[in-house]
């Protein structure tokens, strides 16, 4: 007998990219050679200094709880990172270490917004923003992005829905597009939000991974905006589950209270290791150069195969590709590509419920030979027509 029922807040959509990953792993277990372009995870290991520090912490028995705000030395290192990386002064008291960026968003959204508040998101965008906000009873306002403005929530697109808006989430560089909001537009957005008392939450987890120009942190423009960052992408520490938030003092105090009750603290061994990662910029930048080469190879291969409508890819390690010449069903397209050629990609419906059926996302964070093999296979593949095209 089933007792009760599940809550409405638990009914968030599944992440289709993870379903593709599961099917890709199943095929690989059966002996098929699968190329993974579906999941946004660096193939690089965390730097040796990080791994060594974590090992030493375990051997020394340094595995108990830390304070909810995080190790003081790590918070100081994060604050110093803003001075060294951006030339921006950030007080250590404005930093909280979190259980990944995912944990950071839960704390930030809970601390800033009430049920029924309205928060705007660009579409396409990372699906977890919408799912977390929806589960918390916060109303999501979609901003359909335009190719001409790199699918970013620029002021001209935000203005028509700004009445009674409590928040805006910005991702630059963005997932799934890899697009970067130019500094002039970022300053316009900050001013627009401040004039209307709209809280800007900036997802900067792909900072450090840019190709044409560096990304300015919103903290250098506005001290009332909130920044979420992570050790997963540029720092290549995905499974260590560590992120951080920088915000006004009152937000950090609220996030600390929430973290005490929800998480106690971020993983201690990961925090000890992360203290060393800020001494590894040269190694981390070498990964970015590899991503750049992968991006250029992928763009060239896609163009030669007839996929020439791609969102501006100035950062992160994704291409968001228009496949509407071949299909009106990106999930079926991804299934065919995996079945026929062993190439796993993420269907666009994860990132845009209304228009994502025309797009797929490709990650180029893997080895160069993976990217080249994928392009070789794609060049000889003709997708079966789907969706009534």
C-alpha positions in Angstrom: 0.0 0.0 0.0 1.3 3.5 -0.9 0.8 6.0 1.9 0.2 9.6 1.0 1.4 11.2 -2.2 4.5 13.0 -3.5 4.6 16.8 -3.2 3.9 19.0 -6.1 7.4 20.6 -5.7 9.1 17.3 -6.4 7.6 17.2 -9.9 10.5 18.9 -11.7 11.4 17.8 -15.2 14.1 15.2 -15.7 17.4 16.3 -17.1 17.5 14.6 -20.6 21.3 14.9 -20.9 21.6 12.6 -18.0 19.3 10.1 -19.7 21.5 10.3 -22.8 24.5 9.6 -20.6 22.9 6.6 -19.1 22.1 5.2 -22.6 25.6 6.0 -23.8 27.0 4.1 -20.8 24.7 1.2 -21.5 25.9 1.0 -25.1 29.5 1.3 -24.0 29.0 -1.6 -21.6 27.9 -3.6 -24.6 31.1 -2.9 -26.5 30.1 0.1 -28.6 32.7 2.9 -28.9 30.9 5.9 -27.6 32.2 9.5 -27.8 30.8 11.7 -24.9 29.8 15.2 -25.9 26.7 15.3 -23.8 27.9 16.2 -20.3 29.7 19.4 -19.3 32.6 18.1 -17.3 36.3 18.8 -17.8 38.3 15.6 -18.5 41.3 17.1 -16.7 42.0 16.0 -13.2 42.3 18.4 -10.3 45.8 19.8 -10.1 48.4 17.7 -8.2 48.7 20.3 -5.5 45.0 20.0 -4.8 45.1 16.2 -4.7 48.2 16.2 -2.5 46.7 18.6 0.0 43.5 16.5 0.2 45.5 13.3 0.7 47.5 15.0 3.5 44.2 16.1 5.1 42.9 12.6 5.2 46.1 11.2 6.6 46.1 13.8 9.3 42.5 13.1 10.2 41.3 16.5 9.1 37.9 15.2 8.2 35.5 16.8 10.7 33.1 19.6 10.1 34.2 23.1 9.3 32.2 26.2 10.2 29.2 26.7 8.0 30.8 29.6 6.2 33.7 27.4 5.2 37.4 27.2 6.1 38.7 30.7 6.9 41.8 30.1 4.8 39.7 29.1 1.8 37.4 32.1 2.2 40.5 34.3 2.3 41.9 32.6 -0.8 38.6 33.2 -2.7 38.7 36.9 -1.7 42.3 37.1 -2.9 41.3 35.4 -6.2 39.1 38.4 -7.0 42.0 40.8 -6.5 44.5 38.6 -8.5 42.1 37.6 -11.3 40.0 40.7 -11.7 41.6 43.5 -9.8 38.5 43.7 -7.6 38.6 44.0 -3.8 36.3 41.6 -2.0 36.0 41.3 1.8 36.4 37.8 3.2 33.2 38.4 5.2 31.2 38.5 2.0 32.2 35.0 1.0 30.5 31.7 1.9 31.8 28.3 0.7 29.0 25.9 -0.4 28.3 22.4 -1.5 28.9 23.0 -5.2 27.2 25.8 -7.1 24.0 23.7 -6.9 24.0 24.1 -3.1 24.8 27.8 -3.6 21.8 28.4 -5.7 19.5 26.7 -3.2 20.9 28.9 -0.4 20.8 32.1 -2.5 17.2 31.6 -3.8 15.9 30.7 -0.4 17.6 33.8 1.2 16.5 36.3 -1.5 13.1 35.2 -2.7 9.7 34.3 -1.2 7.1 31.9 -2.7 5.2 33.8 -5.4 8.1 36.2 -6.2 9.0 36.5 -9.9 12.5 35.8 -11.1 13.5 36.1 -14.8 15.7 33.6 -16.6 17.1 33.6 -20.1 15.9 30.8 -22.4 17.8 28.7 -23.4 19.5 28.4 -20.0 20.7 25.9 -17.5 17.6 23.9 -16.4 18.4 23.6 -12.7 17.8 27.3 -12.2 14.1 26.8 -13.2 13.8 23.5 -11.3 15.1 24.9 -8.1 13.1 28.1 -8.3 9.9 26.1 -9.2 10.4 23.7 -6.3 10.7 26.6 -3.9 7.4 28.1 -5.2 9.0 31.0 -7.0 7.5 32.0 -10.3 9.9 31.7 -13.3 9.6 34.4 -16.0 11.2 33.1 -19.2 13.1 35.6 -21.4 13.2 34.1 -24.9 16.8 34.9 -26.1 17.7 36.0 -29.5 20.6 34.8 -31.7 21.5 38.5 -32.4 22.0 39.2 -28.6 23.7 35.8 -28.0 20.7 34.5 -26.1 21.5 36.7 -23.1 18.9 38.5 -21.0 19.8 42.0 -22.3 17.8 45.0 -21.0 15.8 45.4 -24.2 14.4 41.8 -23.7 14.0 42.2 -20.0 12.2 45.5 -20.0 8.7 44.2 -21.1 8.5 41.8 -18.2 10.3 43.9 -15.5 7.1 45.1 -13.7 6.9 43.3 -10.3 10.1 41.4 -10.9 12.1 40.5 -7.8 15.1 38.9 -9.5 17.1 38.1 -12.6 19.6 35.3 -13.1 22.4 36.0 -15.5 24.9 33.4 -16.7 28.0 34.6 -18.6 29.6 32.6 -20.0 26.3 30.7 -20.4 25.3 27.1 -20.5 24.2 25.8 -23.1 25.3 28.5 -25.6 28.8 29.5 -24.4 27.9 33.1 -25.0 29.4 36.0 -23.0 27.5 39.3 -22.2 29.6 42.2 -23.3 30.7 44.6 -20.5 28.6 47.5 -21.9 25.5 45.3 -21.8 26.4 44.0 -18.3 26.6 47.5 -17.0 23.3 48.4 -18.6 21.7 45.3 -16.9 23.2 46.2 -13.5 21.9 49.8 -13.7 18.5 48.6 -14.9 18.1 46.2 -12.0 19.4 48.6 -9.4 16.9 51.3 -10.5 14.0 48.9 -10.2 15.2 47.1 -7.0 15.6 43.9 -8.8 18.2 41.5 -7.4 20.8 40.3 -10.0 22.2 36.9 -9.4 25.2 36.2 -11.6 26.3 32.7 -12.4 30.0 33.0 -13.0 30.9 29.3 -12.8 32.5 29.4 -16.3 34.7 32.4 -15.6 38.2 31.7 -16.6 37.1 29.8 -19.7 36.8 32.5 -22.3 38.4 32.9 -25.7 37.8 36.3 -27.4 37.8 38.5 -24.3 37.9 38.2 -20.5 34.6 38.2 -18.5 34.3 41.0 -16.0 32.9 40.0 -12.7 29.7 41.8 -11.7 31.3 42.4 -8.4 33.5 45.0 -10.0 30.3 46.9 -11.1 27.8 46.5 -8.2 28.3 45.4 -4.6 24.6 44.5 -4.2 24.6 41.9 -6.9 25.1 38.3 -5.9 27.8 36.0 -7.5 27.7 32.2 -7.5 30.9 30.4 -8.6 32.2 26.9 -8.5 35.4 24.9 -8.4 34.0 22.5 -11.0 34.7 24.0 -14.4 37.8 26.2 -14.7 39.3 24.6 -11.6 38.5 21.1 -12.9 37.1 19.8 -9.5 33.6 18.6 -10.5 33.3 15.7 -8.1 34.7 17.6 -5.2 31.3 19.4 -4.9 32.5 22.8 -3.9 31.4 26.3 -4.8 31.0 29.7 -3.3 28.8 32.8 -3.0 29.8 36.4 -2.8 27.2 38.9 -1.8 26.1 41.6 0.6 26.7 40.9 4.3 23.0 40.4 5.1 22.7 37.8 2.4 25.8 35.9 3.7 24.4 35.9 7.2 21.1 34.5 6.0 22.9 31.9 3.8 25.0 30.9 6.8 21.9 30.2 8.9 20.4 28.2 6.1 23.6 26.3 5.5 23.8 25.4 9.2 20.4 23.7 8.9 20.6 22.2 5.5 24.2 21.2 4.9 26.2 21.9 8.1 29.2 22.7 5.9 30.8 22.0 2.5 33.0 18.9 2.3 36.0 19.4 4.5 38.7 17.5 2.5 37.6 19.3 -0.7 38.0 22.6 1.0 41.5 21.8 2.2 42.4 20.8 -1.4 40.8 23.9 -2.9 43.0 26.2 -0.9 45.9 25.1 -3.2 44.1 25.5 -6.5 44.6 29.3 -6.7 48.4 28.5 -7.0 47.7 26.6 -10.3 46.5 29.3 -12.8 49.1 28.3 -15.4 48.0 24.7 -15.4 44.4 25.6 -15.5 44.9 28.1 -18.4 46.5 25.3 -20.4 43.2 23.5 -20.2 41.5 26.6 -21.6 43.8 26.6 -24.6 42.9 23.0 -25.2 39.2 23.9 -25.0 39.8 26.7 -27.5 41.4 24.2 -30.0 38.6 21.8 -29.5 36.0 24.5 -30.1 37.7 25.6 -33.4 37.9 22.0 -34.5 34.3 21.4 -33.7 33.1 24.5 -35.4 35.0 23.6 -38.5 33.7 20.0 -38.5 30.1 21.1 -38.0 30.3 23.6 -40.8 31.6 21.0 -43.2 28.8 18.6 -42.2 26.1 21.2 -42.9 25.5 22.4 -39.3 26.4 26.1 -39.7 24.0 27.8 -37.3 25.7 27.9 -34.0 25.3 30.3 -31.1 28.2 32.6 -30.3 30.7 30.5 -28.4 33.0 32.9 -26.6 33.3 31.0 -23.4 32.5 27.8 -21.4 32.9 24.6 -23.5 29.6 24.2 -25.3 28.2 24.7 -28.7 24.4 25.2 -29.1 23.6 24.0 -32.6 20.5 24.6 -34.7 19.5 21.3 -36.2 16.1 22.4 -37.6 17.2 21.6 -41.2 17.1 18.0 -40.2 14.6 17.6 -37.4 11.9 19.1 -35.2 12.7 16.6 -32.4 16.1 17.2 -30.8 15.7 14.2 -28.5 15.1 11.9 -31.4 18.0 13.5 -33.2 20.2 12.8 -30.2 19.0 9.2 -30.0 19.7 8.6 -33.7 23.2 10.1 -33.5 24.0 7.9 -30.5 22.6 4.8 -32.0 24.1 5.3 -35.5 27.4 6.9 -34.8 28.1 6.5 -31.1 28.1 10.3 -30.5 26.3 11.4 -27.4 24.9 15.0 -27.4 22.4 16.8 -25.2 19.0 17.6 -26.7 18.0 21.2 -26.6 14.7 20.6 -24.8 16.6 20.5 -21.6 17.5 24.2 -22.0 14.5 25.6 -23.7 11.1 24.0 -23.4 9.5 26.0 -26.2 12.3 26.1 -28.9 14.8 23.5 -27.8 13.4 20.8 -30.1 15.4 22.6 -32.8 18.7 22.5 -31.0 21.3 20.2 -29.5 24.2 21.1 -27.2 27.7 19.7 -27.7 30.4 19.8 -25.0 34.0 20.0 -26.2 35.6 19.7 -22.7 37.1 16.3 -23.6 40.3 15.1 -25.3 41.1 16.6 -28.8 41.0 13.1 -30.3 37.5 12.6 -29.1 36.4 15.8 -30.8 38.2 14.9 -34.1 36.7 11.4 -34.0 33.2 12.8 -33.5 33.6 15.1 -36.5 34.9 12.3 -38.7 31.9 10.2 -37.8 29.5 13.1 -38.3 30.8 13.9 -41.8 29.6 10.5 -43.0 26.2 10.6 -41.3 22.9 11.6 -42.7 20.2 11.9 -40.0 16.9 10.3 -40.9 14.3 12.9 -41.3 12.1 13.4 -38.2 9.3 15.6 -37.1 7.8 16.0 -40.5 10.6 17.9 -42.0 
